[in-house]
Amino acid sequence: AWLRQRFDEFVAALVELSVSPHSDEAIREVALDAFMDFVKLGKDGSFHSAIYHKFLHAVVHATNSIDDVLELLGSKYSKYADVCFFTYTSLDKIANSLGSQTTGSGKDVLQNGDDGAEDRSAICVRNVYNILVHIPALDFKKESKFDMWSTVGLSSKGEKDTSEGSSATRISKKLKLKFTKAWLAFLKLPLPLDVYKEVLATLHQNVIPSMSNPAILCDFLTTSYDIGGVISVMALSGLFILMTQHQLEYPKFYDKLYALLTPAVFMAKHRSVFLQLLDACLKSSYLQAYLVASFAKRLSRLTLSVPPAGALIIIALIHNLLRRHPSINFLVHWEVAQDDGVASLPKKIGADPFNNEETDPAKSGAMRSSLWEIDTLRHHYTPAVSRYQEDNLVSLFQWRLRFPV
């Protein structure tokens, strides 16, 4: 009992030296190496997950910067599959514990930042995220053999696999499952706004490909997409992957996408990714004509208020829409038929039936309008926009003659 007590004190001292901001860099590295040796050898070759959990708990609850210790952990130990496995396991437990202690949303934490408890909670959430992103992504599809820090690895003592291939497959499945649980537990926490945005910006690249079942992210992404504004723009990448690759059905997707088309989106940080996804979402030939017409008209109206660079992109987007969907080519030019001196369409010359304030594409009136805004760009104050508009307009008219509606 006395030896056990001394051992626990020594392990606690190593953890303190590893996490403390007052530790010299060399001391921190030696302390972490000694601690990880105990993790490796403390239970006759099997991974000592109990003391490793204490270490991660101390890292998560540290009030100072943990970048140095995470760099050491990531560069020296996160290449081992069992270290990653037990890191995900501990973070799952820690995140669930944090979740039971906090309420509300990430927005609440941000707005009520004067409260010390909420500030502390936000620091812990940010630390959990930093640990997750410092673990290098393992290529589960290509790995034929996983390196282990401990002697036994993920197996219980004395367990042997019949073949190396089956062992790699089994380890890969276990890692993906723990990876998924850790990220789900983290995403349930009240995320600070800066962390929330960073997660949405990287989720489709760093998280979804490694999850055991990416479809379980649908609630998080659809909730984020429903928030509106820049959060919706950033959630679109992940949501698009779930819809196109994992059979997610989201009935109001195009209504929400239509509502995102505002001048602000052309000044957002991630506007290039959003506009590429917008173009991809409108490629399908199964989209109804009224929906495509509403998007084309909404984009056309935006050319009157966005910067010149945005106007150039909109011209290209509308050009693509008209080429892919010949059923809306009439928007390029309405022919006003004369019958006994009375004009038919449009019924009132100079009035645009399109309602730019309407959020429902089906009620926008785009099918009775035209893309007159594009024609006004011939007189745009930026020569590049006027030239680009002329070139695309000539191309559209020539193409429409070849493929009449």
N, C-alpha and C positions, 0 to 999 in steps of 0.2 A: 504493500500500500504506500509505504514511504517512497519507494522507487517510482511508483506510478505518479505520485504527486510531483516529484521533482521533474519527471519527464514532461508532464503537462505544463509545468512552469517554463521549462526550457522551450517547448514548442510555442507557447504564447510569446516568449521573448523573441523567437525567430520571426514570428508573424509581425510583431511590433516593429522590429528592425526592417522588415521588408516593406512595410506600408508607411512608416513614419517619414514625413518630409524632412526631418532633421538628419536622417541617415545619409552618410556618404555613399556615392554611387558604388564604389567597390565593396563597402560593407553590405549594402543592400543586395548586391549580386551574390556575395558569399552566403548571406543569411538565407536567401531564396534557394540556393543550391543545397544547403544543408537541410532545409525544410523539405525540399522535394526528395531528398535521399530518404528521409523518414517516411514520406508518402510511398516511396518505392519499396522499402525494406521493412516497414513497421509491422506487417502482418504475414511474415514468412513468404514474401514474394507476391502477394496479392495487393492490389491498390488500396491504400489506407484512406478510404473516402471520408471517414469521420473527421480527421484532422484537416484534410483538404477543404472540406466544407467550412470549417472554422476560418481558414485562410480567406476563402472567397467572401464569407460573411463580413470579415474585417475590411476587405477591399471595397465591397459595396457600401459599407457604412462609413467609409473614410470621408472626412470633410475637406481634405486637401486634394490636390491633383494626384491622380493615380496613373498618369501616363507612363512614368518611368517603370513602375512595376509591371504594367501591362505590356510594355515593349519587351521587357525581359521574359515575361511569361510566354508571350507570343513567339519570340524569336528562338527560344531554347526548348520549350516544352509543348507548345500547341501543335507541333508536327506529329505528336504521338496520339494514336487513336483513343487510348484509354484516358488520357488527360482531357481530350475533347469531350469524351463520353461523360465523365464525372463532372466536368465543368457545366455541361448542359443540365445534368441531373441536379446539381446544387443550385444553379440559377433558376430552375423551375421551382424548387422549394422556396428559395429566397423571394422570388417574384410573387408567389402565392401568399407568402407571409406579409409582404409589403401591401399587397392588394387588400388583405383583411384589415389593415391598419389605416387605409386611406379611403376616401369616398370622393365622388364627383368625377370631373373630367380634367384633362390636361389644361383646358381653358380656365377652369377654376383655380388650379395651382398657379397659373401665370398671373391671373388678375388679383389673387389674394396673397401675393408674394410677401407681404409684410408679416404674415404669421410665421413664427419660427418653425413650428411643426411641419407646415406645408413646404417651407423652404428646404427643410431637411429631407422630406419625402422626395422632392424634386431632384435633389442631389443624388439620392440613392437610385432613383429611376434612371438618371443620366449615367450613373456608374454601371448599372446593369447593362445598359445599351453599349457602353464603351467596351465592356468585357466581351459581349457578343460579337461586336464588329472586329475585335482584335484576334478572334479565333480564325485562322486561315481556312478558307473553304476547301473541303476535301472533295475531290472528284469521285463521287460514289460510283460512277459508271466505268471509269477507267482503272480504278485501283484494283490490282490483283492481290496485293499484300499490304497489310497495315502494320506500321511500326508501333511497338508497345513500349511504354516507359517501365511498367512493372513486369515481373517475370511471368505471371499468370495472364495478365492482360484483362480482357472482359470476362474470361471464363472463371468459374469457381475452381478452387484448388483441386488439382488432380484431374480435371476434365480435359479430354483430348478430342480433337475433331478428326473425322475420318479422312478428310482431304483438305488441302490448302484452299482449293477453289470454293468449297462449301463454307469454309471458315470465313473467307473474305466476303462472301455474299451475306452470311449471317451478321457479321460485324457491320457491314454497310447498312443493313436493315435496322439494326439497333441504333446506330448513329443517327440515321435519318429520323427515327422515332423520337429520340431524345432531343434532337435539334428542333423538331416540330413542336414538342411540348414546351421547350424553353422559350421559343419565340411567341407561342400563343399566350403563355403566362405573362410575358413581358408586354404584349400588345393589349392585355386587359388592364394594365396599370394606367393611372391618370398621367398621360405624357405631357411634359412641358412643350410649348408650341414649337420651339426650335428643334427638339428631338422628334416631334410628330412630323414636321416637314421633312427632316432628313430621312426618316424611316420611309415615308411615302415616295421620296425621290429615288431610293435604292432598293425598295422591296422587290421589284420585278426582276432585278439583276442578281441580287445577293441572297435573297431568301426563297422566293417561289421555286427556283430550279432545284433546291436541295430539300424541299419538304416532302414528307411521305404522302401527303394528300393536300395539294395546294388549294383545293376547293373550300377547305375549312376557313380560309381567309375571307370568304365572300362577305360575312357580316361586317368585318372591320373595314373592308374596302367600300362596300355599298354605303355604310354609315358615313365614311369620309367623303364619298362622292356626293352624298346628299347635303353636306354642309354648305357647299357653294363656294364661289370665289377661288382663290389660289389653292385651297385645300382640295377642291374637286379637280382642278387641273392636274395636280400632282398625283391624285389617286387614279387617274385615268389609265396610266400605263399598266399598273397591276390588274385593274379591272378588265382591261382589254385582253390581257393574257388569259385570265380566267374564262372570259367569254369565248375566245377563239380556240383555246387549247384544252380547256377543262369543262366544257359544256355548261357554263354558268348561264342561267336565264335571268335577264333583268329587264322586265317589260318597259320600264320608264327610262331606259338608258338614253334614247335619242331625244326625249323631252328635256332631260337634264343637260345633255350635250348642247342642245340648241340654246338653253338658257345661259350657258357659259360664254357664248359669243358676244362679248362686250369689248369696248375699247381697252379696258384694263388688261385683258388677256394678252394683248399685243405688247404690253410693257412688262409682263411677268418674267421672272428669271428663267423659267422652264418653257417659254413660249415655243421654242423650236420643236421640242419633243411633242408638245400638245398639238401643234399644227400638223406634224407628220401623222400623228394618230388620228386626227380629225380627217385627214385625207384618206387614211386607210379604212376608217369606219364608214366612209361614204362610197366605198368602191362597189359594194354589192349591187348586182343588177336586180335583186329582189326588193329593193327599197321602193316604196310607193312614190309616185310622181309628186304628190303634194308635199311629201316630206323633203325630197331633194330640192324642189322649188323653194320651199321655205328657207332651207339652208343657203341656197344660192342668193336669194333675195336679202337675207340677213347679212351675209358677207358683203353683198353689194352695198348695202346701206352703211356698213362699217367703213368703207373706203372714204367716206366724207369726213371721218373724224379721227382716223388712225394716222400715225406717222407715215412718211413716204415708203419706208421699208415694209411696213405692214400692208400698204396698198399694193405693192408689187407681189407680195405673197398671196393676197386675196385674188388678184387677177389670175394668177396661176391656178389657184384652187377652183375658181369658177370655170376656168377653161377646162380643167379636168372633169368637173361635174357635167358640163354640157357635152363633152365628148363621150363620157360613159353612159349618160342618160339622155338619149335623143328625144325622149318624150317631153322634155322641158325646154327644147330649143326655141319654142315660141317666145320665151322670155327675152330673147335677144332683140326682137323687134315685133311690136304689135301692128298688124295691118288694120287700118281703120276702114271698114267696109262702108260704102255709101249706098243707102237704099232710100230712094225718094228724098235725098237731101238730108237724111237723118243718120248720124253716125251710130254704129252699133258698139263695137268694143274698141277702146274702153268707153263706157257710157258717158263719162264726163271728162272732156279733154283737160289735161292739166291736174287731175285729181288722182292720187295713188291709193288704190284700195288696200294696199299692204299696211298692216298695223304692226309697227315695230315694237310696241309695248306688250303685245300679246305673247305669253309664254308657251302657249300650246301651238305647235306647228300646224295642226289641222285647222285652226281658226285664224291663222295669220293673214289670209287673203292673198298669199303669194301667187296662187294660180291665176289670179285676175290682174296681176301687176306685170311689170317689165323691169329689166336691169338698166334703167335709165341712168343710175348713178355711175355705172361703168363708162357710159358715153361722156359724162361730164369730165372724166379724167383726161380727155384729150386736151383740156385746158388747164391741167394741173400745174402748179407753180414749180414742180420739180421736173425738169426735162426728161429724166430717166423714166418716170412714171408715165408721162404722156406718150413717149416713144414705145414703151412696152405695151401700153394699152392699145395703141394703133396696130402694132404687129399682131397681137392676139385677136383683136376684133376682126381684122382682115382674114386671119386664119379661120376664125369661127364661121364667118359668113361663107367662105369658100367651102368649108366642110359641110355646112348645112345645105348648100346647093347639091352636093353629092348625095347626102342622106336626108332627104326631106321628111318632115314629120307627117 
